[in-house]
Amino acid sequence: MNFWILGILVFFARIIDVSVGTFRTISIVHGRTKIAFFLAIIETSVWLIVLSQVLPQVVEKPLLGVFYAFGFATGNVVGIIVEKRLAMGYINFRIITKDHAEEITERLREKGFIVTTFEGEGKSGKVTEVYVATERKALAGLVKIVKEIEPDAFYITELTGTVSKIRRPTMVPATGWRAVQKKK
């Protein structure tokens, strides 16, 4: 096989196996054992195929090692990007506000989020913590809502493990039967 074609194949195969490995590791952290199991099979299979092609030739053609290394590095980045786009798992989203707690809480509840508030005290006096446990996919929508109400809002996100109950937010205005139900 042509050296350059082999090098490019090694590069892309490493992107695939390392991306899958990155996603597998994140799945393990989230406790998704079934997904991690099948991803491990894919990752190991691709890795063995690539290694069997590179190892015998790397002494005579050290540039194959460079393709291998660059594929590994790129695979890490690609795996992280893919995982962020899929946004599996749950987060705790906390907003600390002094003046806009009611408006933020009301808007988030209108969008279907389950919201809990806690009173507290900050450096400048009384504050309210607005707490939402939701899917990671909803984070961008949450931040957008909060920033519309309080552009300089202080918020924190934390990854969470298991959540007993999540209601899926509705990021579109209520129409049809939902609009009728909301009027009651």
Contacts in CASP RR format, 6 or more apart in sequence:
PFRMAT RR
TARGET T0000
AUTHOR 0000-0000-0000
METHOD contacts of the structure
MODEL  1
MNFWILGILVFFARIIDVSVGTFRTISIVHGRTKIAFFLAIIETSVWLIV
LSQVLPQVVEKPLLGVFYAFGFATGNVVGIIVEKRLAMGYINFRIITKDH
AEEITERLREKGFIVTTFEGEGKSGKVTEVYVATERKALAGLVKIVKEIE
PDAFYITELTGTVSKIRRPTMVPATGWRAVQKKK
3 61 0 8 1.000
3 63 0 8 1.000
3 64 0 8 1.000
6 53 0 8 1.000
6 57 0 8 1.000
6 64 0 8 1.000
7 63 0 8 1.000
7 64 0 8 1.000
7 67 0 8 1.000
8 67 0 8 1.000
9 53 0 8 1.000
10 50 0 8 1.000
10 53 0 8 1.000
10 54 0 8 1.000
10 64 0 8 1.000
10 65 0 8 1.000
10 67 0 8 1.000
10 68 0 8 1.000
10 71 0 8 1.000
11 67 0 8 1.000
11 68 0 8 1.000
11 70 0 8 1.000
11 71 0 8 1.000
11 74 0 8 1.000
12 71 0 8 1.000
13 46 0 8 1.000
13 49 0 8 1.000
13 50 0 8 1.000
14 50 0 8 1.000
14 67 0 8 1.000
14 68 0 8 1.000
14 70 0 8 1.000
14 71 0 8 1.000
14 72 0 8 1.000
14 74 0 8 1.000
14 75 0 8 1.000
15 71 0 8 1.000
15 74 0 8 1.000
15 75 0 8 1.000
15 78 0 8 1.000
16 46 0 8 1.000
16 75 0 8 1.000
17 42 0 8 1.000
17 43 0 8 1.000
17 46 0 8 1.000
17 47 0 8 1.000
17 50 0 8 1.000
18 71 0 8 1.000
18 72 0 8 1.000
18 74 0 8 1.000
18 75 0 8 1.000
18 76 0 8 1.000
18 78 0 8 1.000
18 79 0 8 1.000
19 75 0 8 1.000
19 76 0 8 1.000
19 78 0 8 1.000
19 79 0 8 1.000
19 82 0 8 1.000
20 39 0 8 1.000
20 42 0 8 1.000
20 43 0 8 1.000
20 46 0 8 1.000
20 79 0 8 1.000
21 39 0 8 1.000
21 40 0 8 1.000
21 43 0 8 1.000
21 79 0 8 1.000
22 75 0 8 1.000
22 76 0 8 1.000
22 78 0 8 1.000
22 79 0 8 1.000
22 80 0 8 1.000
22 83 0 8 1.000
23 39 0 8 1.000
23 79 0 8 1.000
23 82 0 8 1.000
23 83 0 8 1.000
24 35 0 8 1.000
24 36 0 8 1.000
24 39 0 8 1.000
24 40 0 8 1.000
24 43 0 8 1.000
26 83 0 8 1.000
26 88 0 8 1.000
27 35 0 8 1.000
27 36 0 8 1.000
27 39 0 8 1.000
27 88 0 8 1.000
28 36 0 8 1.000
30 88 0 8 1.000
30 89 0 8 1.000
30 161 0 8 1.000
31 161 0 8 1.000
32 88 0 8 1.000
50 68 0 8 1.000
54 64 0 8 1.000
54 65 0 8 1.000
54 68 0 8 1.000
57 64 0 8 1.000
58 64 0 8 1.000
58 65 0 8 1.000
58 68 0 8 1.000
87 135 0 8 1.000
87 136 0 8 1.000
87 137 0 8 1.000
87 139 0 8 1.000
88 136 0 8 1.000
89 135 0 8 1.000
89 136 0 8 1.000
89 159 0 8 1.000
89 160 0 8 1.000
89 161 0 8 1.000
90 133 0 8 1.000
90 134 0 8 1.000
90 135 0 8 1.000
90 136 0 8 1.000
90 159 0 8 1.000
90 160 0 8 1.000
90 161 0 8 1.000
90 162 0 8 1.000
90 163 0 8 1.000
90 166 0 8 1.000
91 133 0 8 1.000
91 134 0 8 1.000
91 135 0 8 1.000
91 136 0 8 1.000
91 139 0 8 1.000
91 157 0 8 1.000
91 158 0 8 1.000
91 159 0 8 1.000
91 160 0 8 1.000
92 131 0 8 1.000
92 132 0 8 1.000
92 133 0 8 1.000
92 157 0 8 1.000
92 158 0 8 1.000
92 160 0 8 1.000
93 131 0 8 1.000
93 132 0 8 1.000
93 133 0 8 1.000
93 134 0 8 1.000
93 139 0 8 1.000
93 142 0 8 1.000
93 155 0 8 1.000
93 156 0 8 1.000
93 157 0 8 1.000
94 129 0 8 1.000
94 130 0 8 1.000
94 131 0 8 1.000
94 132 0 8 1.000
94 155 0 8 1.000
94 156 0 8 1.000
94 157 0 8 1.000
94 158 0 8 1.000
95 104 0 8 1.000
95 129 0 8 1.000
95 130 0 8 1.000
95 146 0 8 1.000
95 150 0 8 1.000
95 153 0 8 1.000
95 154 0 8 1.000
95 155 0 8 1.000
96 127 0 8 1.000
96 128 0 8 1.000
96 129 0 8 1.000
96 130 0 8 1.000
96 153 0 8 1.000
96 154 0 8 1.000
96 155 0 8 1.000
96 156 0 8 1.000
97 104 0 8 1.000
97 127 0 8 1.000
97 128 0 8 1.000
97 130 0 8 1.000
97 150 0 8 1.000
97 153 0 8 1.000
97 154 0 8 1.000
98 124 0 8 1.000
98 125 0 8 1.000
98 126 0 8 1.000
98 127 0 8 1.000
98 128 0 8 1.000
99 150 0 8 1.000
100 149 0 8 1.000
100 150 0 8 1.000
100 153 0 8 1.000
101 117 0 8 1.000
101 128 0 8 1.000
101 130 0 8 1.000
103 149 0 8 1.000
104 130 0 8 1.000
104 145 0 8 1.000
104 146 0 8 1.000
104 149 0 8 1.000
104 150 0 8 1.000
104 153 0 8 1.000
105 115 0 8 1.000
105 117 0 8 1.000
105 130 0 8 1.000
107 145 0 8 1.000
107 149 0 8 1.000
108 115 0 8 1.000
108 130 0 8 1.000
108 132 0 8 1.000
108 142 0 8 1.000
108 145 0 8 1.000
109 115 0 8 1.000
111 145 0 8 1.000
111 169 0 8 1.000
111 170 0 8 1.000
111 171 0 8 1.000
112 167 0 8 1.000
112 168 0 8 1.000
112 169 0 8 1.000
112 170 0 8 1.000
113 132 0 8 1.000
113 134 0 8 1.000
113 138 0 8 1.000
113 142 0 8 1.000
113 167 0 8 1.000
113 169 0 8 1.000
114 132 0 8 1.000
114 133 0 8 1.000
114 134 0 8 1.000
114 165 0 8 1.000
114 166 0 8 1.000
114 167 0 8 1.000
115 130 0 8 1.000
115 131 0 8 1.000
115 132 0 8 1.000
116 130 0 8 1.000
116 131 0 8 1.000
116 132 0 8 1.000
117 128 0 8 1.000
117 129 0 8 1.000
117 130 0 8 1.000
117 131 0 8 1.000
118 128 0 8 1.000
118 129 0 8 1.000
118 131 0 8 1.000
119 126 0 8 1.000
119 127 0 8 1.000
119 128 0 8 1.000
119 129 0 8 1.000
120 126 0 8 1.000
120 127 0 8 1.000
120 128 0 8 1.000
120 129 0 8 1.000
121 127 0 8 1.000
132 142 0 8 1.000
133 160 0 8 1.000
133 163 0 8 1.000
133 166 0 8 1.000
134 142 0 8 1.000
134 166 0 8 1.000
134 169 0 8 1.000
135 166 0 8 1.000
135 168 0 8 1.000
136 159 0 8 1.000
138 169 0 8 1.000
138 171 0 8 1.000
139 157 0 8 1.000
141 171 0 8 1.000
143 155 0 8 1.000
146 153 0 8 1.000
146 155 0 8 1.000
147 153 0 8 1.000
170 178 0 8 1.000
173 179 0 8 1.000
174 181 0 8 1.000
174 182 0 8 1.000
END
